[in-house]
Amino acid sequence: MESLKELYRIGYGPSSSHTMGPRSAMERFCSRNPGIKTFEAELYGSLAATGKGHLTDRALREAAAGAGAKVEIAWFPETFKPFHPNALTLKALGEDGSVTDEETYYSVGGGRIVTEDSHEASSDVYPKEKCGSFAKLLAYCEEEGLQVWEVVLEVEGQGIMDYMKDVWETMKAAISRGLNNEGVLPGGLKLQRKAAQYYAKARDFKGTFAGNALPLAYALAVSEENAGGGQIVTAPTCGSCGILPAVLYYLATDNEVAEIRILRALLTAGMIGNIVKENGSISGAEVGCQGEVGVACAMAGGAAAQLLGGTIHQVEYAAEMGLEHHLGLTCDPMKGLVQIPCIERNAMAAMRALDHALYALMGDGRHKVSFDAAVEVMMETGQALPSLYRETSMGGLALIK
């Protein structure tokens, strides 16, 4: 598995796979072709089907402009490359219009870009014998008497905590902006921002309602910022970026949890997401929204269980429920925008993550379905979903006028 820096990417929305990933690919291709003034970009499959709603074209043009070039874009939504549904081929053109260089990139989720040749040669830092699955991670923790977050420090060193501070500050800033921004989100759905209004009401609630309403408002704040192209952290994706910050911010403020414990919880959540990324998928185009909102809910549930005093087995149980109870969730956003149903899903999953943590803490952590088994079933379910329910805008809610 790669460093948590690869999972938690700080960038701009609205989509990690459709905005952040293509921008990264364009920047990488421009840097290897200095002096080229004209590029071509061919977008395939899901990347083409919902690319305009996700501002893929804008990301490519901005990246090319940063290198003093322009890019011509062609869309092929019905052509799917076998390696991954999110594919783009970039071409460098000489002065005579001939192709001087060409590369196909795949945006595999969470802002990560790979080629077929480089996919297997990823920069793994976590040894598989310790962290190749949640079962191996638990066994190692038990053997050494460690918490999950301590394994991250053991592998990545104390330097990862500095990055987690940047991650946490970015998350908090997104919540702050989102709670104060108002108006209509861009994209054509004319969807009003709701976080400010919901937060104002949530502060007046007492008891149980307050406990539910506040994290809901925080999740809306970050998700709306993402939909508006604001700066967020992939956790594990842009489309699911509101869940983990909402849960952690709620526990930090309402339960007065110290920042150092929040940073450790980010490490634990990162390991949960990393295991899914390694053995499953966090790409909505590949497995549906269960790979985005479902994984984010698992990360937040596990982090919350740790912060509330849970054992490593209760952390695993809370995370497993995040996957299990989102199995089969489709990715069919209206107009290809990360707005409906994405924003509401973030809010609901944040509340559900807290429920999962509570449920896990009520028992001793023993349960029938393991986290690793849930990852396997998530992949099977995602691959069995018809492609029109995997970020193509060809089915489900995407067809509602």
C-alpha positions as CSV (number, residue, x, y, z in Angstrom):
1,M,0.0,0.0,0.0
2,E,1.1,3.6,-0.7
3,S,1.6,6.4,1.8
4,L,-1.5,8.0,3.3
5,K,-0.3,11.1,1.5
6,E,-1.6,9.4,-1.7
7,L,-5.0,8.8,-0.1
8,Y,-5.5,12.2,1.5
9,R,-4.9,14.6,-1.4
10,I,-5.4,18.3,-0.8
11,G,-6.9,19.8,-3.9
12,Y,-10.0,21.4,-5.5
13,G,-13.3,19.8,-6.3
14,P,-15.7,18.7,-7.5
15,S,-14.3,15.3,-8.4
16,S,-11.1,13.5,-7.5
17,S,-11.4,11.1,-10.5
18,H,-12.8,13.6,-13.0
19,T,-11.2,16.8,-12.0
20,M,-8.1,16.3,-9.9
21,G,-6.9,13.2,-11.7
22,P,-7.2,14.6,-15.3
23,R,-5.5,17.8,-14.2
24,S,-2.6,15.8,-12.7
25,A,-2.3,13.7,-16.0
26,M,-2.3,16.9,-18.1
27,E,0.4,18.5,-15.9
28,R,2.5,15.3,-16.0
29,F,2.2,15.0,-19.8
30,C,3.0,18.7,-20.3
31,S,6.1,18.4,-18.2
32,R,7.4,15.6,-20.3
33,N,6.7,17.5,-23.4
34,P,8.2,21.0,-22.8
35,G,7.8,23.5,-25.5
36,I,4.7,21.8,-27.1
37,K,2.0,24.4,-27.7
38,T,-0.9,22.1,-28.7
39,F,-2.2,19.0,-27.1
40,E,-5.1,16.7,-27.8
41,A,-7.1,14.9,-25.1
42,E,-9.4,12.0,-25.9
43,L,-11.8,11.2,-23.0
44,Y,-13.3,7.7,-22.8
45,G,-16.1,5.9,-20.9
46,S,-17.2,7.4,-17.6
47,L,-14.6,10.1,-17.8
48,A,-16.3,11.3,-21.0
49,A,-19.9,10.6,-19.9
50,T,-19.9,12.9,-16.9
51,G,-16.8,14.9,-17.5
52,K,-18.5,18.2,-18.4
53,G,-20.5,18.1,-15.2
54,H,-17.3,17.4,-13.2
55,L,-15.4,20.2,-15.0
56,T,-12.9,17.8,-16.6
57,D,-12.6,20.1,-19.6
58,R,-11.8,23.1,-17.5
59,A,-9.2,21.2,-15.5
60,L,-7.5,20.1,-18.6
61,R,-7.5,23.5,-20.2
62,E,-6.2,25.2,-17.0
63,A,-3.4,22.6,-16.7
64,A,-2.4,23.1,-20.3
65,A,-2.5,26.9,-20.0
66,G,-0.2,26.6,-17.0
67,A,2.4,25.2,-19.4
68,G,1.7,27.9,-22.0
69,A,-0.2,25.5,-24.3
70,K,-3.8,24.8,-25.4
71,V,-5.6,21.5,-25.5
72,E,-8.3,20.2,-27.9
73,I,-10.8,17.8,-26.3
74,A,-12.8,15.0,-27.8
75,W,-15.4,13.0,-25.9
76,F,-16.1,9.2,-26.4
77,P,-18.6,8.2,-23.7
78,E,-19.6,5.0,-25.3
79,T,-16.0,3.7,-25.7
80,F,-14.6,1.9,-22.6
81,K,-11.0,0.9,-22.3
82,P,-10.6,-2.5,-20.7
83,F,-8.2,-1.4,-17.9
84,H,-10.5,1.1,-16.2
85,P,-13.7,3.1,-17.0
86,N,-11.9,6.5,-16.5
87,A,-9.5,6.7,-19.4
88,L,-7.9,9.6,-21.2
89,T,-5.4,9.6,-24.0
90,L,-3.2,12.7,-24.3
91,K,-1.3,13.5,-27.5
92,A,1.4,16.1,-28.1
93,L,1.3,17.8,-31.5
94,G,4.2,19.2,-33.4
95,E,4.1,22.4,-35.5
96,D,3.0,20.4,-38.5
97,G,0.2,18.7,-36.6
98,S,1.8,15.3,-36.3
99,V,1.7,13.4,-33.0
100,T,5.1,13.5,-31.3
101,D,4.1,11.8,-28.1
102,E,1.1,9.9,-26.8
103,E,0.1,8.3,-23.5
104,T,-3.1,6.8,-22.0
105,Y,-3.8,7.6,-18.4
106,Y,-6.4,6.1,-16.1
107,S,-8.0,8.0,-13.2
108,V,-8.6,5.2,-10.7
109,G,-10.1,7.2,-7.9
110,G,-9.0,9.6,-5.2
111,G,-7.1,11.7,-7.7
112,R,-4.7,9.0,-8.5
113,I,-3.5,8.6,-12.1
114,V,-1.8,5.5,-13.5
115,T,-0.8,4.0,-16.8
116,E,-1.1,0.3,-17.6
117,D,2.7,0.0,-17.2
118,S,3.0,2.0,-14.0
119,H,0.0,0.5,-12.2
120,E,1.8,-2.5,-10.8
121,A,4.9,-0.4,-10.0
122,S,3.2,1.8,-7.4
123,S,5.3,3.2,-4.6
124,D,4.3,0.8,-1.8
125,V,5.5,1.7,1.7
126,Y,3.4,-0.7,3.8
127,P,4.6,-4.3,4.0
128,K,1.9,-6.7,2.9
129,E,2.7,-9.2,5.7
130,K,1.7,-6.5,8.2
131,C,-0.9,-4.5,6.4
132,G,-2.0,-6.4,3.3
133,S,-5.5,-6.9,4.8
134,F,-7.3,-5.8,7.9
135,A,-6.9,-9.3,9.4
136,K,-3.1,-9.1,9.0
137,L,-3.2,-5.6,10.5
138,L,-5.2,-6.8,13.5
139,A,-2.9,-9.7,14.0
140,Y,0.2,-7.5,13.9
141,C,-1.4,-5.0,16.3
142,E,-2.3,-7.8,18.8
143,E,1.2,-9.3,18.6
144,E,3.0,-6.0,19.2
145,G,0.4,-4.4,21.5
146,L,-0.2,-1.5,19.0
147,Q,-3.1,0.6,18.0
148,V,-3.8,1.0,14.2
149,W,-2.4,4.6,14.2
150,E,0.8,3.4,15.8
151,V,1.5,1.1,12.8
152,V,1.2,4.1,10.5
153,L,3.9,6.0,12.5
154,E,6.0,2.9,12.6
155,V,6.0,2.6,8.8
156,E,5.9,6.3,7.7
157,G,7.6,8.0,10.6
158,Q,6.7,11.0,12.6
159,G,6.8,13.2,9.5
160,I,3.4,11.9,8.5
161,M,1.9,13.8,11.4
162,D,3.0,17.1,9.8
163,Y,1.0,16.2,6.7
164,M,-2.0,15.2,8.9
165,K,-1.9,18.6,10.4
166,D,-2.2,20.1,6.9
167,V,-5.0,17.7,6.2
168,W,-6.9,18.6,9.3
169,E,-6.4,22.4,8.8
170,T,-7.8,22.0,5.2
171,M,-10.8,20.0,6.5
172,K,-11.6,22.6,9.2
173,A,-11.2,25.5,6.7
174,A,-13.6,23.8,4.3
175,I,-16.2,23.4,7.1
176,S,-15.8,27.1,8.1
177,R,-16.2,28.3,4.5
178,G,-19.1,26.0,3.9
179,L,-21.0,27.1,7.0
180,N,-20.8,30.7,5.9
181,N,-21.2,30.5,2.1
182,E,-24.7,30.8,0.7
183,G,-26.3,30.9,-2.8
184,V,-26.7,28.6,-5.7
185,L,-24.2,25.9,-6.6
186,P,-22.8,26.0,-10.2
187,G,-23.8,23.5,-12.8
188,G,-27.3,24.0,-13.9
189,L,-29.3,22.1,-11.2
190,K,-29.8,25.5,-9.4
191,L,-29.3,23.7,-6.1
192,Q,-29.2,26.0,-3.1
193,R,-26.5,25.7,-0.5
194,K,-28.0,24.5,2.8
195,A,-25.2,24.2,5.3
196,A,-25.4,27.7,6.7
197,Q,-29.2,27.4,7.2
198,Y,-28.9,23.9,8.7
199,Y,-26.1,24.9,11.1
200,A,-28.1,27.8,12.4
201,K,-31.0,25.5,13.2
202,A,-28.7,22.8,14.6
203,R,-27.3,25.1,17.2
204,D,-30.7,25.6,18.7
205,F,-31.5,21.9,19.0
206,K,-31.0,20.1,22.3
207,G,-30.2,16.5,23.2
208,T,-30.3,13.8,20.6
209,F,-31.4,16.1,17.8
210,A,-28.3,18.3,18.3
211,G,-26.1,15.3,18.2
212,N,-27.5,14.3,14.8
213,A,-27.9,17.8,13.3
214,L,-24.4,19.2,13.9
215,P,-22.4,16.6,12.0
216,L,-25.0,16.7,9.3
217,A,-24.5,20.4,8.8
218,Y,-20.7,20.0,8.9
219,A,-20.9,17.3,6.1
220,L,-23.1,19.5,4.0
221,A,-20.6,22.4,4.4
222,V,-17.6,20.4,3.0
223,S,-19.7,18.7,0.3
224,E,-21.1,22.0,-0.9
225,E,-17.6,23.5,-0.9
226,N,-16.5,20.6,-3.1
227,A,-19.4,21.0,-5.4
228,G,-18.5,24.6,-5.8
229,G,-14.9,23.8,-6.7
230,G,-13.4,24.7,-3.3
231,Q,-10.4,23.3,-1.6
232,I,-11.0,20.0,0.1
233,V,-9.2,16.7,1.1
234,T,-10.0,13.5,-0.7
235,A,-11.3,11.2,2.0
236,P,-11.0,8.9,0.1
237,T,-12.5,10.9,-2.8
238,C,-13.9,14.4,-3.6
239,G,-17.4,13.0,-3.9
240,S,-17.3,11.6,-0.3
241,C,-15.0,14.3,1.2
242,G,-17.6,15.6,3.7
243,I,-18.1,12.5,5.9
244,L,-14.8,12.1,7.7
245,P,-14.3,15.9,8.4
246,A,-17.8,16.2,9.7
247,V,-17.4,13.3,12.2
248,L,-14.0,14.4,13.4
249,Y,-15.0,18.0,13.7
250,Y,-18.1,17.1,15.7
251,L,-16.1,15.0,18.1
252,A,-13.4,17.6,18.4
253,T,-15.8,20.4,19.2
254,D,-18.7,18.7,20.9
255,N,-16.7,16.1,22.9
256,E,-13.6,18.4,23.3
257,V,-11.2,15.8,21.8
258,A,-7.7,17.1,21.7
259,E,-6.1,17.8,18.3
260,I,-3.4,15.1,18.7
261,R,-6.1,12.5,19.0
262,I,-7.8,13.8,15.9
263,L,-4.6,13.4,14.0
264,R,-4.2,9.8,15.2
265,A,-7.8,9.1,14.2
266,L,-6.9,10.4,10.7
267,L,-4.1,7.9,10.6
268,T,-6.5,5.1,11.5
269,A,-9.1,6.2,9.0
270,G,-6.4,6.4,6.4
271,M,-5.4,2.8,7.0
272,I,-9.0,1.7,6.6
273,G,-9.3,3.6,3.3
274,N,-5.9,2.3,2.1
275,I,-6.8,-1.3,2.7
276,V,-9.9,-0.8,0.5
277,K,-7.9,1.0,-2.1
278,E,-5.4,-1.8,-2.2
279,N,-7.8,-4.8,-2.2
280,G,-10.9,-3.2,-3.7
281,S,-11.7,0.1,-5.2
282,I,-12.6,3.7,-4.3
283,S,-13.7,4.6,-7.8
284,G,-17.4,5.3,-8.4
285,A,-16.9,4.5,-12.1
286,E,-15.6,1.1,-11.1
287,V,-17.8,-0.1,-8.2
288,G,-20.5,2.6,-7.7
289,C,-20.9,5.0,-4.8
290,Q,-20.3,2.2,-2.3
291,G,-16.6,2.7,-3.1
292,E,-16.8,6.4,-2.3
293,V,-19.5,7.1,0.3
294,G,-19.3,3.6,1.7
295,V,-15.6,3.7,2.2
296,A,-15.7,7.2,3.6
297,C,-18.4,6.0,6.1
298,A,-16.1,3.1,7.0
299,M,-13.2,5.4,7.6
300,A,-15.3,7.8,9.7
301,G,-16.9,5.0,11.7
302,G,-13.6,3.4,12.6
303,A,-12.0,6.8,13.5
304,A,-15.0,7.6,15.7
305,A,-14.8,4.2,17.5
306,Q,-11.2,4.9,18.3
307,L,-11.8,8.4,19.6
308,L,-14.6,7.1,21.8
309,G,-12.3,4.5,23.4
310,G,-12.9,1.5,21.3
311,T,-10.5,-1.4,20.9
312,I,-8.9,-2.3,17.6
313,H,-11.6,-4.9,17.1
314,Q,-14.4,-2.4,17.7
315,V,-12.7,-0.1,15.2
316,E,-12.7,-2.9,12.6
317,Y,-16.3,-3.6,13.3
318,A,-17.4,0.0,13.0
319,A,-15.5,0.2,9.7
320,E,-17.0,-3.0,8.4
321,M,-20.5,-1.7,9.0
322,G,-19.7,1.3,6.9
323,L,-19.1,-1.0,3.9
324,E,-21.7,-3.6,4.6
325,H,-24.6,-1.1,4.9
326,H,-23.7,0.7,1.7
327,L,-23.4,-2.4,-0.5
328,G,-25.0,-1.9,-3.9
329,L,-25.0,1.9,-3.7
330,T,-25.1,3.2,-7.2
331,C,-23.3,6.2,-8.7
332,D,-25.8,8.0,-10.9
333,P,-25.5,11.8,-10.3
334,M,-27.9,14.1,-12.0
335,K,-26.3,16.0,-14.9
336,G,-23.0,14.4,-13.9
337,L,-22.7,16.9,-11.1
338,V,-21.3,16.0,-7.6
339,Q,-24.5,17.4,-6.1
340,I,-27.6,15.1,-6.3
341,P,-27.5,12.7,-4.6
342,C,-23.9,13.1,-3.5
343,I,-24.2,16.0,-1.0
344,E,-27.1,14.5,0.9
345,R,-25.4,11.1,0.9
346,N,-22.4,12.7,2.7
347,A,-24.7,14.1,5.4
348,M,-26.5,10.8,5.9
349,A,-23.3,8.8,6.0
350,A,-21.7,11.1,8.6
351,M,-24.6,10.4,10.9
352,R,-24.5,6.7,10.1
353,A,-20.8,6.5,10.8
354,L,-21.4,7.8,14.4
355,D,-24.2,5.2,14.7
356,H,-21.8,2.4,13.6
357,A,-19.2,3.5,16.2
358,L,-21.8,3.5,18.9
359,Y,-23.1,0.1,17.8
360,A,-19.6,-1.4,17.8
361,L,-18.8,0.1,21.2
362,M,-21.9,-1.5,22.7
363,G,-20.4,-5.0,22.1
364,D,-16.9,-6.5,22.4
365,G,-16.1,-6.2,18.7
366,R,-16.9,-9.8,17.8
367,H,-19.0,-10.2,14.6
368,K,-19.6,-12.5,11.7
369,V,-18.7,-10.5,8.6
370,S,-15.1,-9.3,8.6
371,F,-13.9,-6.1,7.0
372,D,-11.9,-8.0,4.4
373,A,-15.0,-10.0,3.5
374,A,-17.0,-6.9,3.1
375,V,-14.3,-5.5,0.7
376,E,-14.5,-8.6,-1.4
377,V,-18.3,-8.4,-1.5
378,M,-18.2,-4.8,-2.4
379,M,-16.0,-5.5,-5.4
380,E,-18.3,-8.4,-6.5
381,T,-21.3,-6.2,-6.1
382,G,-19.8,-3.3,-7.9
383,Q,-18.7,-5.4,-10.9
384,A,-22.2,-6.9,-11.1
385,L,-23.8,-3.5,-11.2
386,P,-24.9,-2.6,-14.8
387,S,-22.5,0.0,-16.1
388,L,-25.2,2.6,-16.4
389,Y,-25.3,2.8,-12.6
390,R,-21.6,3.5,-12.4
391,E,-21.1,7.2,-13.1
392,T,-22.2,7.2,-16.7
393,S,-25.3,9.5,-16.4
394,M,-27.2,6.8,-18.3
395,G,-29.4,5.4,-15.6
396,G,-31.1,5.8,-12.2
397,L,-31.4,9.3,-10.7
398,A,-29.3,10.7,-13.6
399,L,-32.3,10.4,-15.9
400,I,-34.7,12.4,-13.7
401,K,-35.6,15.7,-15.4
